[in-house]
Amino acid sequence: MKSTFLNINKIVLSVAVISLMGCTNLDEKLLDEVPSSVAADPEASLAAAYGQLGDGTFVDHGSVFALQEYSTDEAILPTRGSDWGDGGKWRAMHEFTWDPNNDVIKTTFNQLTLGITKSLTAIGSINQSNISNKALFLAEAKGLLAYYTYTTIDLFGQAPYRDPDNLNAPIEIKKAETTIDALITEVEGLIPNLADIKTQNTHAGRFTKQAAYALLADMYLNRAVLKNKTAATFNFTEQAINVGGTDMDKVIQYSNLLINGGLFSLESNYFHNFDINNDNSKELIFTIVQKKNSLRNADNDLAYMSMERIQKPSPDNRGTNASCITPEFYYSWNGNHDDPRFQRTYQYEDGTWFRNDGTDVSVPSTSKVEGTGKPWFHFNRGLQVGQQYGPKILANGNFDMTADGRIKVYKLFTEKNTTLAADFTPELNFDNPAEAVFTQAQINRGVRNFKFEFDPGYGNNGTSGMDVPLYRLGTIYMMRAEAYFRNGNVTAALADVNKLRTSRTNDALKNNTPGVALTSLDANTLFKESGYELYWEMYRRKAMIRFGKFDLAGTAKPATQPYRRIFPIPQATLDVSKEFTQNPGY
């Protein structure tokens, strides 16, 4: 939803105060305070807590995304020639060589902790106020605190807390194994005071009852792991916290409220969930609202990072030739290339298809970039493999056009090696198999992911109008399928997997054919289906740990010890904080 975030106009100016802070320097002071002018305004403090979701934390490739995806088989950011070396901090995420001094780990920890800080500030400010929506806003602030804390204990095993009503209260450290049950109980207790989505001016960008149901399903699905993340096996069918069956029964219970509640439905065009106008998707439960031309931050990284530099959605934009997927993940799609989630071809309004196969001569220039009015070239979506095609920029800075004003389509060559065809290969053949480093002659290797739509309106990686999904109905179906499976109800699990497969349809070039149902389901197939539905949505690391895949060797990754399932507390934090202790193994 692109209207004022909380439908309270005065909040927008207050968020500007927050944005001027930048990231709190947690090396200097843990749980730093929010400016008093914001803390005194309960509505502004709540907006600031929401804003931290999108201030890099869950939208930039170098924060939560890096830890949840670059550490898995779904995503890798290798060094390409002279680009993306950066002291090895990106490769370390995939090579499993990170340590407490890694800048990506430090950034992520700081951003999440700042989210905890802002949520606590909002809780304290709302508690001291007499605003008319006090119960609702307080429940939302506590819901955000639970979400930030859950993500922090999942990644780092521990998270800070301070009594929001006592500025002199000492910092407490919440450990994953003892905190997960308290978090679940807290969120369950918030439900009566939360709004149903699209009531009381709420939308998918607010923490509603439905966001709480999704978070609870997620927490129960991972409860066994959080209680002992380095265990050889996990007891997924442990008795739930309160009466009502096992952990998996609770996943099913909360998933049912979302699936059967009539508020959401699966999008037949899977990629609409990741369009820059996805705020009208019927599938989105809890998202990060991104707005262009506003004081709120937004980020185009999820689309920008995987495009080659020569791939230009407009004369003013390009990709950056960085991240890709691994051969393991690409080849897991064998036999499923007709799945509507694998790839989608773009069709222009006049009926022209951009096939990206060498047969394209030109496409219309009638699609224009918002804000500049320049021609917008639409690349296809999903996994892009093989020789790439697209527009060429002339010396005058504009697209090369035909005599009748259409955009010419050319075979593309990499920008930094102009004789090397932009031919994306599934294989990632590193000269040293243990290090994800390519020479300049090898920089086009790796299948690219164009799942998220590139927004060419304002810069390359700076701004996007796409709302970033945190939970959507596809996520819920996948979690329920896994819960059914772990409960031994394979028939119900297969039905949920097939609901996802057959609800998605291909583009008209493939006759709008739906995905094909499976006839059987085992653990490996379920794991693959999880990847098909949720790739690059910051879900994979948790799934790999649950399915026993995270420690295995892979591309540029050796077999690793279970302690790597948790990231280290940054050394800079330990240097100034006596409360934290380093995680085992580091």
N, C-alpha and C positions, 0 to 999 in steps of 0.2 A: 504494500500500500504506500503510495507516494505522497499522501497528505501529511500534515503536521503529525509528528510521531505519536504524541499522546493526545492529540487534538487540543493542546493547550498552547496557545501561540507564544506565551512569554518564555516557554522552555527553550526555544531555539537560541535566544541570546545567551541564556545561561550555559548552554552546551558549548558555545564559543569560548567561554571562560575555561571550561575543561580542556578544550582542544589546545588552548595556549599552553597548558601545562606540559604537553608531550607526555612521554612515559615517565612515571615516577622513578627516580634513581634508587632502587632498592639496595644498591651497594652502600648508600649513605644512611638510609633509614627505612627499615622494614615497615610495611603498612603505613606509608606516608599519608598525611592528611590531605583531604580535598580542600580547596580554598574555602574560607569561612563564608564568603558571599554565596557560594553554591550550597554548602552544607546547611545554611540557614533556610534555604528554600526547598521544601520537601519534594516539590514537583521537579525542580531542576536537578536535585540530587538523584532522583529516580531516573531521569533522562540520561544523566551522566553514567549511571550503572548500565543502562541499556547501550549507551554509546560505546562503551568499552568493548562490547562484542565485536563491533566493526572497526575499532581503532587498531587495525592490524591483527588483533588476537585470533579471530576465526576467519579472516578474509585474505590475509597476506600469505603467500606461499611459504614464508620464512618463520612462521610461528607454530600454532597448533597443527596446521596442515603438514608442516615439515616433519614433526614428530610422529604424527599419525599415519602419514603416507610415504614419505621418503624412507622410512624404516621398514617398508614392506615390499612385496613383489609388484605392487601397482604403480609405483612412481620412483623415479631416480633422477637426480640432477648431477650428471657427470661434468667434469671439466672438459670444455670443448675448445681446443686450441689455447688461445690466450684468455678465453672467457670462462667465468664461473669457477676459477681456482679458489680465490678468496681464502687462502690459507688452509684449504681442505675442509672447511666447515660444512659444506654441503655434502661432499662425498662421505664424510664421517657418518652422516645419517644413514646411508645405505651400506657402507662398509663395516658398520658397527665398531668404529674406532673412536667414538665420542668420549669425552671425559668432562670433568666438572668445569673446565675452562672454555668449553665450546660456546661460541657466541650465539648460535641458534638456540641452544638449551637455555642460556641466560636470558635471551630476549623473551622466549616463551614463558619462562617462569615469572619474569617481571610483569609481563602483560596480564597473565592470569591472576597474579597477586594483586595487581592494580584493580582488576575486576572485583576481587574480593573486597578490597579497600572501599571502592565506590559503592558496592552493595551494602556494606556495613554502615557507611556514611548515610546512605539513603534510609536504612532502617532506623538509625538514631534520629535523623531529622524528622522522619514521618512520626515516630513515636512521640516526639516532643511537640507535634503540631495538633491543630484542631481542624484540619481540612475535611471537606465533606466526604471525600473518597478515601478516608484514612484506612479502613479495613482492607479495601481492594488494593491500594497502593502498597500497603505494608506486606500483604501476601505476595505481590509481584516482586518486591525487593527481596524478600526471603527466598522466593523461587529462583531469582537470579543468583543469589548467594549460593544456593544449593547447586546450581548448574556450574558456576565457576569452581566451587569447591570439589565437586565430583570430577570435573575434568582435571583438576590439579592433583587429586589423590590418585586418579587413574594413571597419569603420566609420571608423577614424582613420588607417589606413595605417602605424601604428607602435605599439609596445607596449613597456613597460619589463620588464626582467628583471634578477635578481640571483642570483648563485650561492647556492643555499639552504643550502649547507654552510659558508659563510663569511660571518659577520655583517658583516665589514668589507669585503666585496667591493664594488666600484663598481657603480653602476647602468649597465646596457647598454640600448640602444634597438634593438629588433628591428624592422626595416623589412619591410613586407609583401612586396615584390618578392624579397627574399632569404630571408625567414623561412618562407614557405609550404612550400617543399620540405623544410626542416628539420623543420617541424611534422609533415608527412606521414610522414617517415622515423621520427620519434619515436613517433608513434601506432602505426605498423606494428610497431615493435619492442616495444610494450607488450602486444600481443595474447597471446603465450604465457602471461603472468602474470595476465591478467584472467580472471575467472570467466564462464562462460556464465550468462545470465540465469536466475534461479530456482535456481541452485546456490550453495552456500556462503553461504546466507542472503541472496542478492542479489535484486533486483527492479528494476522500471523506473526507480526513483529512484537507482540506483547506476550507476556507469560500468563497464559490462560489456564483454565481447567484442562484443556486438551494438551497444552504443552506439559503440564504436570503429569498427565497420564503417560505421555511419551517418555518423559524423563524417568518415571517410575518403572516402566517396562525395561528401559535401558539399564537402570541400576540393578533391577532384579536379575536380568540376563547375565550381568557381569559380577554379581555379588560374590559368588564363589571364588572368582579370580581375585577380587580385591581383598578378600579375607586371607588369601595366601598365594600371592602372585607367582612365587617361584616353585610352587608345588609341581610334582610330576603329573598328577591328575587332579581334576576338580570335581567336587560334589555338587553338580548342578541341581540335583533334586533334594537338596537339604530343606528341612522345614522352614517355611517363610517366617518372617519376624513375628507377625501376628497370626491368629487362626485363619485358616483359609487355604491350606495345602502347601505345596512346595514353592520354591523360587520360580520354577517354570510355570506353575499354575498361576502365579501372580503376573508373570509376563503375559500369559494368555488373557487373564482377566482385564488388565489395563489395555491390551491391544484390542480386545473386543469392544471396549467403550469407544474406541476411535474408528474401528472398522464398521461397526454396526450402528454408530450414532447418527448416521445420515448427514453429517456435516462435511464429509470429504469423499472424493471419488478419484479413481486412478485416471490419469491423463492418457488417452490413446497415443498421443504424440509424446513419447517419453522425454524428448529434449525440450519441450515447452517448460518443464520444471526448471530449466537452466537458461531460459531466454532472458534478455534484458527487460522484457515486459512480463516476467513471470509472476508478478504480484496478483494476476487474475487466475493463476493455476488453482484448480480445485483440490489439489493434493497437499498443499503446504500447510503444515501444522504449527511449526515454530521456525522463524527465519530471522536473519539479520537484515533489517531494512537498509538498503543503500539508496541514497538520493543524490542526483546530480544537481548542480547549481544551488547548493545549500551549504550550511555551516557544518553539516555532518560529514564525517569521512566516508569514503567509498574506495573500492580497490578493484582493479581489472585483472589482478594477477592470475586468477584461476584460468583465464583464457589466454592472457598475454604470454605466460611463461613457456607454453609448449609450441607456439608458432615460430617458424623460421623467420629470420630478420627480413628475408625477401618477400614474405607473405604480408601483403598490405591491404587491410580492409578499406582504407581510404588513402588518398595521397599524403595525409598527415600522420598515418599510423603504420606500425609494423609490429611483428613479434620480436622475440628476443633469443630464440634458438637455445633453450635451456633444458627443461624437463621433458621426460618421455616415460613410456612404460617399459617394463622388462620383458624379455622374450618369454619368461615363464607365464606372465599374465596374458600376453598376446596369444600364445599357443593354447592357453586354457579355453579360448574361444573356438578352437577347431571344431568344425561341424555345426557352428552356431553363427556363422557370418550373416545369415539371413535374419537373425534375431533383430528386432527393431531397435534394440538398445545399442547395437554394435556401431551403426553408422546411419546417417540420414542425408539425403541429397537435397540441395536447396533449389527451389523453383521460383523464378521471378514472376512478377505479376502478369507479364505478357506470355507466360507459358514456357519461357526458356529455362532449361535445366542446366545447372553447372555440374557436369558429370565428373570433372577432374580426372579424365582418362585420356586426354590428348585429342579428343574429337571436338572440343569446344573451340569456337572461333571468336565469339564475342558474347557479351551479356548486356542487357539494357543498363543505362545509366540513370534510370528514373528513380531508383532508390537513393535517397539523400541522407547524409549524416546530419543529425540534429545539432544545431549550433553553428555549423559551418556551411551547410547546403551543398557540400561537395559530394561527388558520386560515392556510393557505398557498395563495395564488392563483398558479397556474402560467400564465405567459405562453407564447405559442408561441415557436418557435425559428427561427433563420435571419433572413433579411432581412425587415423589417417596413415596409410601405408603406401609405399611406392612413389613413383614420380609425381611431383606436385606441379600444378598449373595455376596461373593467376595473372593479374595485371602487371604492367611495367610502368615505371615512373620515367618521364622524360626529363630533360635538362631543366625545363621550366617548372618542374615540381608537380606536374599534373599527370594523370593517367594518359597513356597512349590510347587514342580514340579512333574509331572508324570515321569515314566521311559522313555517315549519317548519325554520328553522336553516340555510338555504343562503345563499351569498354572492351578493348582487345584482350584476348586471353593468350598467354604465352607459356611455353615450357619454362619452368623456373630453375635458376641456378643459385647456389648459396651466395649470400651477399659478401662474405669475407673470403671466398674462394670462387671467383666468378666463372671458372671453368669446370667446377664440380656441380653436377646436377643435383637438385634438391630431391633426392630419391630416398625416402625414409624406409630403412630396412628393419625387419624384426630383430635381427641379430645385433647384439652389442659385443662386438669382438674387440676387447681391450688388449693392447699389447702386453700389459701386465694384468693377468686375470683377477688379481686381488685388488686392483686400483681402477676406479672408474675415471680414466683419463684418456681423452682422444686427442690425436694430433689434428692440425688444421685440415689435413686431407680426409679426416674421418668424421668431421663434425655433423654430417647429416644422418648419422646412425641413430636408430631408435624410432619406433612407432610413436606418433604424437597423438595427444588427446585434445580434441576440440569439443569436448562435451559441453563446456560452458560457452555461451555466446560472447564474442568479442564486442565490446561497446566502443566504437570509434569516436564517440562524441567529444571527449576531452582528454587528450593525451593517450599514451600507450598503456601504462600500467597504473595510472593515477586514479581514474574514476570509472565507475560502472553503475548502471541503473538496475543491475540484476540483484534481486534479493537472494542472499545465500541461504539455502535450506540447511537447517540443523536437524529437524525432524519433518518427514513428509510421510504420506500414506504408504509409499513403497517401502520405506524403512520399517514401518510397523508390520506390514505383511511379512517382511523378511525375518523380523525378530520373532513374530508369532510362529512362523514355520519352524524356526530353530527350536523354540520352546516345545512345540508339538513333537518334534523329532527326538529331543532329549527326554521327553516324557514317554517315548515309545509309541506314539501315535503317528506312524509314518504315513498313513493314508491322509490324515489331516494336513500334515506337513507338505505332502506332495500337492494337495489341493491348493494350498496357499502359493506355493512356487508356481504352479500352472496358472493361477489367477494373474500373477504378475506377467508371466510369459505371454499369455493369450490376450490380455487387455491392451497390450502395446501393439500398435500397427505400424507397418512400414509406410514410406511415402508413396505417392501415386505412381512414381516411376516403377515401383515394385507392386503396383496394383493394390496398394493399401492392405497387403496381406498381414494377418496377425502372426504373432509368434507361435511356435509349435509346442504343444504340450509334451511333457515327459511321461514316460510310462512307468518309471521306477525312480527311487531316490535312495542314495546312500550318503554317508558323511562327506565324502569327497565331492560328490555332485552338489550337495547342499552348499558346501563351501564355495564352489565355482559359481553357483547361482547367486550367492551373496555378492560376489565380485561383479557379476553382470549387472545387477540392479544398483549397487551402491558405490561403484568405483569413483575414487577421488572425492568422496564425501566425508573424509576424516573418520571413517568407520573401520578401515581394513586392519589396523594394528590390533584392535580389540578382538576382531574376528579371528585373526591368525593365532593369537594367544589362546583363545577358547578352543580352536580346532587343532592345536598342537603343531602349528606350522611356523611359528615365529622364530624358533631357534634353529631351523634347518638352513643348510647352505643353499646359496643361490647365486645369481649373477653378481660378481664383485662382492660377495658376502660369504664368509666362512660359517660353518656351524658355530653357534655361540652358546654361552652359558645362560641359565635362566635369570641371573641377576640383571641381564640387559633388558628384560621386560619392563623394568622401571628405569627412568632416567635419573642421573645424579642431581643433587641439589647444587646449584652453581657455587663455585668456590668463592666468588665475590660476596655471596650472601653469607656463607659460613664465616668469612673473615670478619664480618661486622655483627653477626648474630650468634648469641650463645644458646638460643632456643633450638635451632635446627641441629641435627646430627646427619652425617653423610650416610647415604644408603649403602647397604652391604655390597661389596665388590668394587667400589670406587675409592 
